[in-house]
């Protein structure tokens, strides 16, 4: 399992997540369920979940690319802000694409989710993520030149 995570090239999780955001944004009924129209605030919860996962994937992909060094907090904040801006761009694109009524509350939910994804990563997931991947990097064949030689 550890070598599988290391074998994923940089940027692939980000690209896949962007494609998923585009699909869930522009598809008329992406899950094929009509039950969500009767649940109040289901659209806001959907935006929250989608952009929380997107922000977390973007930040984790950046942190994996920075290993074995620590990721920088200001760049993580920038990634979270860019995820919130992505939600604004998707709302504007949806308004232009399908005549959808613009709802600023969707952008608020998505921006709040991106902020919580940053906080979740930085205060809870940072050290377990680094510990898990850093120890697998020490023993991976691609990083053998970084290890100190025993005399």
Beta strands, then each sheet from edge to edge (+ up, - down):
end
